[in-house]
Amino acid sequence: MTDVLRYTAFSEDPAGGNPAGVVLDASGLDDARMLEIAADLGYSETAFLTAPPEGLGGAEGRAFTVRYFSPKAEVPFCGHATVATAVALAERIGPGELVFATPAGTVPVSVTASEEGLRAVLTSVEPYVEEAGPADLAEALAALDWPEADLDPGIPPRIAYAGARHLVLGAATRARLADLAYDFPRLEALMRRLDLTTVQLVHRAGPAEFDVRDPFPVGGVVEDAATGAAAAAFGAYARELGLVPVAAVLTLRQGEDMGRPGVLTVELRAGDPRVRVGGSAVRIP
């Protein structure tokens, strides 16, 4: 019988953040079984660990291959499941440095301990930001039932990547962000065509503070509660478009509208295109 652990990431409260499944030994599982486990669990993602590939690096016993499955399909990268997995490992082998070989590339993770508990910080693969086509933007807004006038012109639409692709849309008001009722099949069809993992809906709450929501129909769930991959992509986007300095620490709040509040910390460093995303994780009883 496969041991499936349950953790929530980006919260110190099991009732907050984003739940993820973690399978620390998936060596005997094929793709179909991993997908079945993820679907049975019903979380937005479940992480499956196996032995690292040759030459990955990292300390012995602290490097792994990681794959991520939503209830509907494998995804190339998942931030909250990475944080959850790193904390689950740290509880067993101690805090410190980990290296994960993911379908998107190599992702180092650092886990530290404090009085508040364990905290993991992942370093993304190299990101990119590209234009969103006018027709695609119009279709996304139609699926969301958002008038174009409700967009924040200071957060222009773009597709951003830091391990997975996300369409970034800025909400002009917090009320606009809070009102999320979209056409699930229509948005899913657009996202599949554009190879998007989520749509990152953003409202700027301060110079370095943002409220975010992430519709995730391609994963079989209406909304993701705390999305580390999208946070990394947004960090790259915010830096490239000059919304924040090239070296900055951003706070993203997510999940409040779902009753599962979480906090994601995004760090940008001068001279390093990669983005660091950190947060707490705790086991779900």
Secondary structure, DSSP 8 states (H G I E B T S, - for coil): ----EEEEES-SSTTSSEEEEEES--TT--HHHHHHHHHHH-SS-EEEEE---TT--SSTTSEEEEEEE-SSSEES--HHHHHHHHHHHHHHH-SEEEEEEETTEEEEEEEEEETTEEEEEEE----EEEE--HHHHHHHHHHHT--GGGB-TTS--EEEESSSEEEEEEBSSHHHHH-----HHHHHHHHHHHT-SEEEEEEEEETTEEEEEEEEGGGTEEEESS-HHHHHHHHHHHHHTTSS-SSEEEEEEESGGGT--EEEEEEEETTEEEEEEEEEEEE--
